[in-house]
């Protein structure tokens, strides 16, 4: 089958197919009944409406909930997901929009809003609005390495930057996690993500690059410490 799929050209039964988002279909009747002004009353300018937020990870009540756009991330988690396991002060980081968007450390999560513009401003993204919460028990290098493994596995291999780059991302992040790398490999890792990003037919290349970029942006000191003190790390 065609990978990546382009259903507008060749979809169901090999015919052009329009794929409509289930979330859009679900909210359309309510918008028709209450009117566009009602829907636009939620959220900030350019970020109007409601959104399905799927909250998982280290929270007391994992949940999928429809809320207004631009709600503060902390309020969203505490109001609907029962808060972070062990309390907000036990928060380490959050991936705010699905596994492909860059991770945000606690100091940003404290007051960031959940909409397109606010998350773009902090170099992440709303994406699918699938929120993954990590408490302080998390090894963030291991968490991003796991995502790197996923994207390497999912690469179809058609585009050279993705096929080769995702394998190198996983290898290098794994070495850093184990403390078997050199500090000089961190900027090399960043350069590999830049060579993947924007150079593939589909968005999987970008999705593989962005989590690693977020790790480097916010956790370079942790990565350097792991490399320099490899013998003191307990992977358990």
N, C-alpha and C positions, 0 to 999 in steps of 0.2 A: 504494500500500500504506500501511498504517497506520504513521505515524511520530510518536513512538517506538513500537516494537512492544510489545504486551502479550500475549505468547503464552498466558498463563493464561486469557485471555478469548477470544482469536482467534489461533490459531497455525497448525499444519500443516493444510492443506486447509480453513482457516477454522474449525477446531475448537479447543476448549480443549486446550492442550498443556503438559505439564510438561517444562521444559528442565533437564536434569541436567548439572552441571559435569563435564567430562571428567576433571579432576583427582580429583574425588570418586569417580567410577566406577572409575578406575584403582587407587585405594588401598583401596577397599571390600573386595575379596577378601582382601587381606593383613590387614586389621583383623578380618575374620570368622575367619581362620585363627589369628591370634596373640592376638586378644582386645583389647577396648577398653582394658584397663589398660596393655597394651604401647604402644599408640598414645599414650595419655595420659602416658606416661613421658617424652615429649619436650617440651621447652619449659617456660615458666613458668606459674604459675597464670593461668587465663583465656586462655592462649595455647598450648594444648596441640597436640601432633601434629607432623607434618612438612609441608613446603611445597615446591612447585616454584619455584625462583628462576631467573629468566632474566637472565643477566648479559651486558651488551653495552657498546659504547662503547670508551673508551680503556683496555682491558685486554689482556693478552697472549694470553688464551685465552677468547674469548667462549663461553659455555656455558649450557645449562639443566641444573640439578642439583636433585635432591631432598635437602633437608637438614632438620635439626630446627629448629623454631621457636625464637626467642630467641637464635640464634647471633649473635655480634658481626659487624657488617657488614664490618669490616676482615678478620676471620678468614675469612669466607665468600669474599671476593674473592681473598685471598691463597692460600687452600687449594684453590679450585676454578678460578679464572679466571687463575691465573698472576700475580696482582698487577696493580697499575696500571702502565701504560706509563711507563717512566722512574722507577719506584719510587713508594712511597706518598707521599713528600714532594713529588712532582710532581702530586699530586691537587689539583684545584680545587674540585670539588663532585660530588654524586651525587643523582640522582633515584631514590629507593628503591623506588617502587611503581607504576611506569608513568607516562606523560607527564602525567597529570592531577594528580599529587600535588606539593606544593611541594618545591623543590630544597633540599638541605642542604649547607652549606659544609664544608670539610675538618675544622674544629675540632669539629663535631658528629659527623661520620662516624668520627672517631678511636675512639670508644668506644660508639656507639649500638648497641642490640640490634635485630635484625630480627624484631620482632613488633608486634602491633597497639598495645599499650599504650605501648611505648617510643617508637615513631614518632609516636604521637599526642601524647606529652608534649613532643616537640620540634617540634610544629606541622607535621607531615607525615603520612604514612600508609603502611601496608603495601600497600594497593591490590591490584594484580595481582602484586606481588612481581617486577615487571620492572625490573631495576636498570640504570640508564644512568650510566656513569662518564665524567666530564669531567676531562681533565688541564689543566694551566696554559696550554696553547695555545688554550683555548676562550675565545671572547668570549661571556660568559654572557648579555649583553643580546641578542645575535644568536640564541643558542640558544633563549631563551624567546620571542623574536619569531617564530621558526620554528614553535614550538608554537602561538602565538596565531594564526598564519596557518592552521594545520591545523584548529583548532577553528572559526575563522570559516568556513572552507570547508565543514566538516561540519555546520554549523547548518542545520536544516531550515527555519528561518524562521518556525515556527509561533508561538513565544513572543517577544513584543516585547523583553523584556530581553536575551534571547540573540541574537536577530536583529540588533538595533541595537548591543548592548553588545560582542559579539565583534568587530564591524567597528571600533568605536572602540578596543578594546584593541590590535588589530593596527596601526591607524594611529598611535596615540600611541607604542607601543613602537618602531615603525619610526622615527619622528621622533627619539626618544631615542637609538636606535642610531646614527643619522646625525648626531646633535648639533644637530638643527634644532628642538629643543623648548625650552621654558622650564622652569626648576626647579619652578615652581608646578604644572606638569602632573603631577608625580609623585603628590602627594596626590589630584589629580583622578583619576588612573589607579586608585588604591586605592579611591576612592569608586565608580567604575564597577564594579569587581569586586564590591563589596558589594551593589550594586543588581542584579547578575546572580545572585549566589550565593543559592540558596534560593528563587528567584522563577521557576523554570521547571518545566515538566511533567516532563521527564526530567533526568538527571544531567549532560547535556552542558554546561549552563550552569555548574554547579559545576566541572566539569573544565576549562573555559576560564578560570575565575577564579583557581583555586588556583595554577597555575604563575606567574602574574603577581604574586599576593600573595607568593609565596616570593621572587621576584626583588626586590620592594620591601623585604621584611623583611631580606634579607641583603646586598643589593647597591645600596642607595640611594646610598652614597658613590660607587660606580662610575658610577651613572647621573648623579649631579650633576657628577662630574668630566668625563664625556663631553660633557655639555651645555656646561659652561664652557670646555672646551678642544677644541671640535669640530674645529678645523683640524689638530690633532695626531694624530687617529685615522686609522689605516690599516686600512680594512675587509678588506684582503687578509690 
